[in-house]
Amino acid sequence: MRNEKQTDVIIIGGSYAGLAAAMALGRALKKVLLIDSGLPCNRQTPYSHNFLTQDGQTPANISAIARQQLAKYPTVQFLNDLATDAVQTKTGFNIRVASGENFHAHKLIFATGIRDLLPAIPGLSDCWGISVLHCPFCHGYEVKEKKTGILGNSDYGFEFSRLIRNWTADLTLFTNGSAKLTPEQYATLQEQHIPIVEKTIRQLVQEDGYIRHIVFEDGTTAPVTALYTHAPFEQHCPLPEKLGCGCTTEGYLITDNTQQTTIPGVFACGDNTTRLRTLANAVSMGTAAGIAVTKSLITIQS
C-alpha cells in the first residue's frame, strides 16, 4: 500500500463493522486508513447467518467481497498490521503499529471486537463457533432438533435452557458441578423435560471442531451435536482504555447515539460495544459510525 502518514480517519479493526465504516467514509471522499491484524473473533465460524443476501456465506467470503467493493474508493487504504499504541494530540490521534510506523488522524474508530475467555475444558476452544455456540439466532436453525446441551449454571443455565428449547426438545443442561438453581427453577426444568447433569466435565471429544461427546471426570460420556455456553470476555484491543474510553459494568465500550465513546473524536462500533453479536448489527453500527465521523469532519473542515 501507499502509506499515508496523515489521514482523516484511522479505523482499527477490519471486520464487518470496520469495513462498513470505511465504506461510508470512502463514499464521503474522506481519507481513511484501516488497520487490521487479521484475527476476527468469528474466524472459526464456518458460516454466517441472519444477514440478508449473504445468509450461509462464509465470514471470510463476506469480508473478501467487502474489500473488493472498497477497492474502488481511492481514499480508503488498508494496512495489515497490529495497532500497538495510541496517543491523543492537539489535532487528533497518533497510532503506532507493530512494524514501527506511526500514523496521525483527526478521528479514530475502534471496530476491534472482543476476545472470548473460554472455559479451560480440553476440546472446547477447538469447537468454538462450530459446534460450541453462543447464539441460537446465529446458529440454532442449523442444529434444530439435534441432541443439544447447555453448559451453564444458575440463572444463565435456567434461562438459556428455556430459550434453546424453541429449537430442540432433545436438550440437557450440563452444570459442570453442583447445580446452583433455585427450587423453582429446578422444578420448571423438570416440568419441561430438560434433564440436569451435575457431573464435572473432563473434556469434549471432537473431530474438526464438531463435538462427538462430552467426557465427565467419572469416565462416563454424553453424546451431543451442539453445546451452547456463555463465555466471559475482554476487549480485544487495550487502546480504547489507554485513551480513557469508558466501559459499562459488563465491559463494553460506552457510546452515544452517534457511536462516539466518552472521549471526543474516538468512536467505536461492533461487538466491542454491544451484546448483539450479529454480522448485520456490526454493519449497521459501522455505517452509523462512518456517517457520524464524516459529519464531524465536515464541521471541522468548513
N, C-alpha and C positions, 0 to 999 in steps of 0.2 A: 504493500500500500504506500501511498504518498503521505508521509507523516505531517499532520497539521499540528504544530505546537500550540497554536492559539485557535480556539474554536468557540462557537456559540454555546454548545451543549455537549457535555460528556454523559453518555449513558453507560452505566456499569451493569453488565448482565445482558446477555444476548439471546435469551429465550423469548417466549411469546410476548411478554409484557414489554421487554426492551425493544424487540423488533417492531411492535406496534407503535411505540413512542417514536422510534426512528422514522417510521413512515409518515406519521403526522407532521413531524418537524421537517423532513425532507420535502414534502409537498408544500410546505410553507417557505421553502428556499433558505432554511436555516442550516448552518454548518454544524454537523453532528459527528462526533467520534464515539463509536460503540465499542467498548472494551469487553471482551468475553474470554473466560478461561476454558470454556468447553466442558463444563461439568454440570449440566442441568439436573435438577432434582429427579426428573422422570426418565433418566437415561436408561433404566432397566425396563421401563414400561413398554410392552410390545405394541399396544395400540391405544389411540386416544379416542374418546367418545364425547357425546353431548356437545359437539361443535358443528353447527350446520355447514354443509358442503364438504366437511372433512371427517365425518364420522367413520371410524375404523381405520383411519390412516395411521402410520407410524409417527411418533413425535419427531423423529429425525427428518422424515419426508416433509412434514408440515413446515419445519424450520427451514429446510432447503428451498422450498417454494417461496417462502417469505424473503429469504436472502436474494433469490433470483429477481424477485419483483423490486426489491430495494435497490438493486444494482443500477436501475435506470435513473436514479436520483443522484446526480453528481455531487451534491453537497453532503451525502452520507458516506462516511468512511468506517471501515472495520479494522480492529486490531485484536489479534488472537494473543492475549496476554492476561496477566493477573494484576489487578489494581492492588497495590500494597500500602499506599499511604494517601491521605487526603488532608489538605491544609486550606483553611479559609483565608482569603486575602481581601484587600480593599475593593478589588474589582471582580471577585468571583472565587474560584477554587483551583488549587493546583493538585493534580493527580500524578502520582508516581506509579510506574508499573514494574514488574519483576525484572524485566530486561534492562532497567535503569533509566528509561526515558521519562521525561516529565512533560505534562500537558496542562494547559490552562483553559478554563471555560467560565463563562458568566454564570451558567446554571448547571446543576447536577441532577441526574435521575438515577436512583438506585432501583434496579429491577433484578435484584440479586437472590431472591428466593430465600428459602430456609433449609437447614440441614436437620433431617430426622435423626433422633437419638434412639436407635432401635434397641430392643431388649437383647441382652447378651445370651441369646439362645442359639447354639450352633445350627446353621442351616437357614435361619430366619432372614438374614440380610441377603442371602442368595435368591430368596423368593420375593423380596420386597418389590412391589409394583407389578408382579407377575401373578403370583397366587397368594401372597400375603398382601392384603389390601387395606386401604384406609377409607375408601369412599364407595358406597354402593351405587351412587348416582353416576360415578365414572365407570364402574366395573361390574355392578350387580347383574346386569342383563346377561352378561357372558357366562355367569356361573349360576344362573337361575335354576332352581330345583335340584341343584347339586348338593352333595354332602358338605356342609359348611360349618365352620367353627368361629366362635368369638373368643379371642384371647383378651380377657379383661376381667375386672372385678368391680365391686362397689356399684356406684350409680352408673358409671360408664358401661360396665358389663350388662347391667339390667336394661338400661335404655337402648343400647345398641342391639341387644338380642331381640327386643321387641320390634325395632326398626327393620332388621335384616329378615325377620320372619315374613315380611312382604314379598321377598324374592324366593324363599325356600322354607318348606316346613321341616326339612331334614337338617336340623340345626342343633348345635350343642354349645353350651357356654363352658369354656375352659378357664378356670380362675387361677391356675398355676400356683396352687397352695390353697390354704383355707379360704372359703368364700366369705366376703365381707358384705353380705346382703342383709337387708332388714328382713324380719319375718314376713312382712307384707310382700316384699319383692320376691322372696323365695317362693311364697305361695302362688304369686301371679305367674311366675315362670313354670311352675308345676302345672298350673291350670292350662297353660298354653303348650304343654307337652315339650318344653325345652329342657333337656337334661343338663345337669350341672356336674362337671367333673372337677374335683378339687385336688387332683394329683399334681405334683410338681413336674414340669416338663424338662426332660433332659436334652432333647434335640428334635429338629424336624428332618426327616429323611426326604430328600427331594432329588429331582432329576431335571437339570437345565432350568431351575427356578420353579418347577412345578412340584408341589407337595405330594408325596405319596402317603405318608402317615406321620403322626406325632408319636414320639417315644417318651415315656414317662420314666421317672427315676426308679420305679419299681420294676422296670423292664417290660411292662405291658405297653400296648400300642393302640392308637385310634386312627383309622383312615379318615382323611378329609381331602377334598378337592380345593377348597378355598378357606382361608383363615383371615378374618378381619381383626385389626388391632389399631389402637390409638397410641402413637408414639409421641413422647415429648420432643421438643425441637429447640434449636437455637438459630439466630440469624446466621445465614451463610457467610455474610461479609461483616467484618467488625468496623468498617469505616464509617457507617452512619453513627454508630455510638461514639466513635472518636470525635466526630464533628459536633456531638452534643444532641443528636436527634433523640427525642423522647420515645419511649416504648410503653405499650399497655402492660397491664399486670400479667397478661398471657405471654408477652414477649414480642408482639407485633409492633412495627413502626407506626407511630401515630401520624395520621394525615388528615387534612381538611377536605372539603368537597372539591378542591382542585388538585388533590394528590400531593399538596405541599406538606412537608414534615414540619416539625416545630422549629426548624432552622430555616429562615427565609432564603430562598434560592435553591433549596435542596428538596427534591421531590422523590416520591417512592411509589411503586406500583407492582402489582402481582402478589405472589404468595407471601412476601415479607410483610404485608400489611393486613392480611385477612385470612379468616378460616376457610373461605370459599375457594378451594384449590381446584379450579377448573380452567381449562385452556381458554374457553370463551370469556370467562371473567378476567383472566390475565390480559387478553387482547383488549377488552373494553377499558380496563384501567390504564393500560399503556397508551391507548389512543387519547383518553382523557388527560393524562399527564402531558403528552406531547402537545395537545391543543393549549393547555394552561400555560406551559412553558413558552410556547410561541407568543401568546398574548402578552406575557410578562416581558419578553424580549422586545416586542414591538413598542411597548411603553418605554423601555429603556432607550431604544434607538431613535425614537421620534422626538 
